[in-house]
Amino acid sequence: MKVLVVGANGQIGKQVVEKIQKEGKHTAKAVVRKEEQLSQFQDLGAETALVDLEGSIDDIAEAAKGTDAVIFAAGSGGHTGADKTILIDLDGAIKTVEAAKQAGVKRFLMVSAIGVHRRENWSSEIQHYSAAKHYADVWLENSGLDYTIVRPGGLTNDEGTGKVVAGKDLDRGYIPREDVANTLVAALDEESVINKGFDLVSGERSAVEEALKEA
Ligand SMILES: NC(=O)c1ccc[n+]([C@@H]2O[C@H](COP(=O)([O-])OP(=O)(O)OC[C@H]3O[C@@H](n4cnc5c(N)ncnc54)[C@H](OP(=O)(O)O)[C@@H]3O)[C@@H](O)[C@H]2O)c1
């Protein structure tokens, strides 16, 4: 599969592209928003596209043309205001879903956040973020695409352990970004996670592939 990685310059996105290119089973097309971000992915042999998620659906669809799956790993980040949360985490995600449909890409993997599928889990300080993530996920669920929604716990930059727990409703926890990237790439080949959403945190026993079967 050729996989469009949206948010490729991000901390998860970069590891997803690297892993896909290293494994050699699939190929990646990295979507970034700045010219100077392109070469690191070209050096890995990945295709690239320059697209700003605040732009049009057509722009995103043009990048998605000829790919087989989308991984949406973009986000406005904690350093911007609620306006960017709406424009990127909500509208940027929804525009990417619409662009995938327009480009005829059937498979879509979304990086969401733990617990956002239940309003009672939304923490008061970042309710707008939880709402944005939740409604982007709902849009994807209703899109007719073959979706997988991965809802990781708090992200760390620790080295990945390859061991995770995936489940419908997990207690809050943490997970290295590397293990989120591992899970996203493994999910490309795991049909049982199509049309499913699940929380994801670090575990002690289950390897990513086993955890996905139990998700
Ligand atoms: N932090 C947590 O604990 C946590 C927990 C659960 C889930 N998540 C979610 O995990 C996801 C990824 O996390 P991360 O740590 O990898 O994030 P990150 O490093 O902040 O990466 C986000 C990427 O999105 C890109 N982006 C932002 N606005 C864009 C635009 N207008 N057009 C194109 N690209 C744009 C950024 O581009 P630039 O590189 O150009 O800035 C960046 O590369 C996010 O969706 C986040 O909500 C986070």
The ligand as a MOL file (V3000), in Angstrom:
LIG
                    3D

  0  0  0     0  0            999 V3000
M  V30 BEGIN CTAB
M  V30 COUNTS 48 52 0 0 0
M  V30 BEGIN ATOM
M  V30 1 N 0.2210 15.1370 23.5660 0
M  V30 2 C -0.4410 14.0870 24.0140 0
M  V30 3 O -0.2270 13.6080 25.1330 0
M  V30 4 C -1.4700 13.4380 23.1100 0
M  V30 5 C -2.2380 12.3930 23.6120 0
M  V30 6 C -3.1000 11.7340 22.7610 0
M  V30 7 C -3.1910 12.1050 21.4300 0
M  V30 8 N -2.4590 13.1440 20.9490 0 CHG=1
M  V30 9 C -2.5630 13.4840 19.5160 0
M  V30 10 O -1.4830 12.8820 18.8320 0
M  V30 11 C -1.3080 13.5470 17.5790 0
M  V30 12 C 0.1360 13.6930 17.1880 0
M  V30 13 O 0.9490 14.0240 18.2730 0
M  V30 14 P 2.4730 14.4940 18.0520 0
M  V30 15 O 3.0870 14.5930 19.3850 0
M  V30 16 O 3.1110 13.6920 16.9870 0 CHG=-1
M  V30 17 O 2.1810 15.9690 17.4850 0
M  V30 18 P 3.1690 17.0510 16.8690 0
M  V30 19 O 4.5900 16.6450 17.0360 0
M  V30 20 O 2.7320 18.3740 17.3880 0
M  V30 21 O 2.8420 16.9700 15.3000 0
M  V30 22 C 1.7290 17.5490 14.7210 0
M  V30 23 C 2.0390 17.8260 13.2760 0
M  V30 24 O 0.8810 18.4640 12.6750 0
M  V30 25 C 1.3800 19.3970 11.7560 0
M  V30 26 N 0.4560 20.4770 11.4380 0
M  V30 27 C -0.0690 21.4020 12.2830 0
M  V30 28 N -0.7850 22.3030 11.5930 0
M  V30 29 C -0.6980 21.9450 10.2830 0
M  V30 30 C -1.1950 22.5080 9.0810 0
M  V30 31 N -1.9330 23.6330 9.0670 0
M  V30 32 N -0.9200 21.8780 7.9150 0
M  V30 33 C -0.1540 20.7590 7.8830 0
M  V30 34 N 0.3580 20.1880 9.0000 0
M  V30 35 C 0.0960 20.7920 10.1770 0
M  V30 36 C 2.6100 20.0020 12.4290 0
M  V30 37 O 3.4150 20.6130 11.4240 0
M  V30 38 P 4.7800 21.4150 11.7700 0
M  V30 39 O 5.7970 20.3440 12.0460 0
M  V30 40 O 5.0370 22.1920 10.5350 0
M  V30 41 O 4.4820 22.2630 12.9790 0
M  V30 42 C 3.2360 18.7800 13.0660 0
M  V30 43 O 4.1760 18.1790 12.2090 0
M  V30 44 C -2.0760 14.8480 17.6790 0
M  V30 45 O -3.2530 14.7290 16.8880 0
M  V30 46 C -2.4460 14.9270 19.1550 0
M  V30 47 O -3.6780 15.5800 19.3270 0
M  V30 48 C -1.5990 13.8180 21.7770 0
M  V30 END ATOM
M  V30 BEGIN BOND
M  V30 1 1 1 2
M  V30 2 2 2 3
M  V30 3 1 2 4
M  V30 4 1 4 5
M  V30 5 2 4 48
M  V30 6 2 5 6
M  V30 7 1 6 7
M  V30 8 2 7 8
M  V30 9 1 8 9
M  V30 10 1 8 48
M  V30 11 1 9 10
M  V30 12 1 9 46
M  V30 13 1 10 11
M  V30 14 1 11 12
M  V30 15 1 11 44
M  V30 16 1 12 13
M  V30 17 1 13 14
M  V30 18 2 14 15
M  V30 19 1 14 16
M  V30 20 1 14 17
M  V30 21 1 17 18
M  V30 22 2 18 19
M  V30 23 1 18 20
M  V30 24 1 18 21
M  V30 25 1 21 22
M  V30 26 1 22 23
M  V30 27 1 23 24
M  V30 28 1 23 42
M  V30 29 1 24 25
M  V30 30 1 25 26
M  V30 31 1 25 36
M  V30 32 1 26 27
M  V30 33 1 26 35
M  V30 34 2 27 28
M  V30 35 1 28 29
M  V30 36 1 29 30
M  V30 37 2 29 35
M  V30 38 1 30 31
M  V30 39 2 30 32
M  V30 40 1 32 33
M  V30 41 2 33 34
M  V30 42 1 34 35
M  V30 43 1 36 37
M  V30 44 1 36 42
M  V30 45 1 37 38
M  V30 46 2 38 39
M  V30 47 1 38 40
M  V30 48 1 38 41
M  V30 49 1 42 43
M  V30 50 1 44 45
M  V30 51 1 44 46
M  V30 52 1 46 47
M  V30 END BOND
M  V30 END CTAB
M  END
